[in-house]
């Protein structure tokens, strides 16, 4: 398995393929690896939990042999356990499921570990942190959404910053190594706000793919 987030120093950058050229995903992935991305963020939706379906499992499987970068999979689906079973055949390194859609969250986190991936829980902007209290000790990372799930290019919901600071404080109080990843609205001009609030990994879609100079955008995000 690819090295953990915790084996690295500095902020980790995970560009979201949702904002890439969908007709040239293999080329986009090769370019991201060449310019210094740390991971590839893959949004898997079912058009039920999130009102979109930008990428299927077949495309994810086809891309797996095209890069050595870790796959950072964000499941926005109703049947998490079924999708996790399919990811086992592909080979992914990080999987986040939404607390809002998980019927048996503890069991689902175990399934992620069973396929050899690190386990995360994603929270929508309006979801309180209390829902994590009894699973924090089983998490490798928490993914805080700063936009409502479904579409790239949305405006940042500013209320995420105090929320991020609170979960960082709680993780530290418990003496855990849990990573914080943030997804949504991350741009070069505001990335420092996320890292200052405690984020270790930044998901950026339009912030990378919409940049005139992707190399400079990746470098600026890493320097935040």
C-alpha positions in Angstrom: 0.0 0.0 0.0 1.1 3.6 -0.7 2.6 5.4 2.2 0.2 7.1 4.6 -0.5 10.9 4.7 1.3 10.7 8.1 4.6 9.6 6.5 4.8 12.9 4.7 5.5 16.5 5.8 3.7 19.6 4.6 0.3 20.1 3.2 -0.9 17.4 0.7 -2.6 18.5 -2.5 -5.3 16.3 -4.0 -6.7 17.8 -7.2 -10.3 16.7 -8.0 -10.8 15.1 -11.3 -14.4 16.3 -11.3 -13.1 19.6 -12.8 -10.7 17.9 -15.3 -11.2 17.5 -19.0 -13.5 14.4 -18.9 -12.6 13.4 -22.4 -8.9 13.2 -21.5 -8.7 11.9 -18.0 -5.7 9.7 -18.6 -3.8 12.8 -19.9 -5.0 14.9 -17.0 -3.8 12.3 -14.5 -0.4 12.1 -16.1 -0.1 15.8 -16.1 -1.0 16.0 -12.4 1.7 13.5 -11.5 4.3 15.4 -13.6 3.6 18.7 -11.9 3.7 17.5 -8.3 0.2 16.6 -7.1 0.3 14.3 -4.1 -2.9 12.4 -4.7 -5.8 12.1 -7.1 -9.2 13.0 -5.7 -12.0 10.9 -7.2 -15.6 11.9 -6.5 -17.9 8.9 -6.9 -21.6 9.8 -6.8 -24.8 7.9 -7.4 -27.2 10.7 -8.3 -29.2 10.0 -5.1 -27.1 11.1 -2.1 -25.5 13.8 -4.3 -27.4 15.1 -7.4 -24.7 14.3 -9.9 -22.7 11.3 -11.4 -19.4 12.7 -12.8 -17.4 9.5 -12.8 -18.2 5.8 -12.7 -16.2 3.0 -11.2 -15.1 1.8 -14.7 -13.3 5.1 -15.4 -11.6 4.9 -12.0 -10.5 1.3 -12.7 -9.1 2.3 -16.1 -7.1 5.1 -14.5 -5.5 3.0 -11.8 -2.8 1.7 -14.1 -2.1 5.1 -15.5 -0.5 6.6 -12.4 1.4 5.7 -9.3 -0.2 8.5 -7.3 -2.5 7.4 -4.4 -6.3 7.4 -5.1 -8.2 9.6 -2.7 -11.8 8.4 -3.1 -14.8 10.4 -1.9 -18.0 8.4 -1.8 -21.1 10.5 -2.1 -23.5 7.6 -2.3 -26.3 5.9 -0.4 -24.9 2.3 -0.4 -21.4 2.9 0.9 -20.7 -0.8 1.6 -21.4 -1.9 -1.9 -19.2 0.7 -3.4 -16.4 -0.1 -1.0 -16.6 -3.8 -2.2 -16.1 -2.6 -5.7 -13.1 -0.4 -4.8 -11.4 -3.5 -3.4 -11.0 -4.8 -6.9 -9.5 -1.5 -8.1 -6.9 -0.7 -5.4 -7.3 2.7 -3.7 -5.4 4.2 -0.8 -7.9 6.5 0.9 -11.7 6.3 1.1 -14.1 8.7 2.8 -17.7 8.0 3.4 -20.4 10.5 4.5 -21.6 10.2 8.0 -25.0 11.4 6.7 -25.4 8.3 4.5 -23.8 5.6 6.6 -26.3 3.4 8.4 -23.7 1.5 10.4 -20.7 3.8 10.3 -18.4 1.8 12.5 -18.9 -1.3 10.4 -18.4 0.6 7.2 -15.1 2.0 8.5 -14.0 -1.6 9.1 -14.8 -2.5 5.6 -12.6 0.3 4.3 -9.7 -1.0 6.4 -10.4 -4.6 5.2 -9.7 -3.5 1.6 -6.3 -2.1 2.6 -7.3 1.6 2.5 -7.2 4.3 5.1 -10.6 5.3 6.4 -12.2 8.7 6.5 -15.5 10.3 7.3 -16.8 13.3 5.3 -19.2 15.8 6.8 -21.5 18.2 4.9 -21.3 21.9 5.9 -24.4 21.8 8.0 -23.6 18.5 9.8 -22.4 18.9 13.4 -19.1 17.5 14.6 -20.8 15.6 17.4 -21.6 12.8 15.0 -17.8 11.9 15.0 -17.4 11.6 18.7 -17.6 7.8 18.9 -15.6 7.0 15.8 -12.7 9.5 15.9 -10.4 6.9 17.3 -11.1 4.7 14.3 -10.4 7.4 11.7 -7.3 8.1 9.7 -8.8 11.3 8.4 -11.8 13.6 8.6 -13.0 15.3 5.4 -14.8 18.6 6.0 -16.9 19.8 3.1 -16.9 23.5 2.6 -19.5 23.3 -0.2 -22.6 21.2 -0.5 -21.7 17.9 -2.4 -22.4 17.4 -6.0 -20.7 20.0 -8.2 -17.4 21.7 -8.6 -16.7 25.4 -8.7 -19.1 26.3 -5.9 -18.4 29.3 -3.5 -16.8 28.6 -0.2 -19.1 28.4 2.9 -17.1 30.4 5.4 -18.5 28.7 8.5 -16.1 25.8 7.9 -13.2 27.6 9.5 -14.4 27.6 13.2 -15.7 24.1 12.6 -12.3 23.0 11.4 -10.6 24.6 14.4 -13.0 22.8 16.8 -12.3 19.3 15.3 -8.6 20.0 15.3 -8.8 20.9 19.0 -10.8 17.8 19.8 -8.4 15.5 18.0 -5.5 17.1 19.9 -7.3 16.7 23.2 -7.7 13.0 22.5 -4.1 12.6 21.5 -5.0 11.3 18.0 -3.1 11.5 14.8 -6.2 12.0 12.7 -5.7 14.0 9.6 -8.0 16.8 8.4 -8.8 17.1 4.7 -10.9 19.9 3.3 -12.9 19.7 0.1 -14.5 22.6 -1.7 -13.7 26.2 -2.6 -9.9 25.8 -2.1 -8.0 28.3 -4.2 -4.4 29.6 -4.1 -5.6 32.9 -2.5 -7.4 31.2 0.5 -5.4 28.0 1.0 -3.5 29.5 3.9 -6.8 29.9 5.8 -7.4 26.2 5.7 -3.9 25.2 6.8 -4.0 27.8 9.6 -7.2 26.3 10.8 -5.6 22.8 11.0 -6.0 21.2 7.5 -3.3 18.8 6.4 -4.7 18.0 2.9 -6.4 20.2 0.4 -8.8 19.0 -2.3 -8.9 21.6 -5.1 -10.7 21.2 -8.4 -11.3 24.5 -10.2 -8.4 25.9 -8.2 -6.0 23.6 -10.1 -7.8 22.8 -13.4 -9.0 26.4 -13.8 -5.6 27.9 -13.2 -3.7 29.5 -16.1 -0.5 27.9 -14.7 -1.2 24.6 -13.0 2.4 24.2 -11.9 2.3 27.5 -10.1 -1.1 26.7 -8.6 0.1 23.4 -7.2 3.3 25.1 -5.8 1.2 27.9 -4.2 -1.2 25.4 -2.6 1.7 23.4 -1.2 3.3 26.6 0.2 0.1 27.6 2.1 
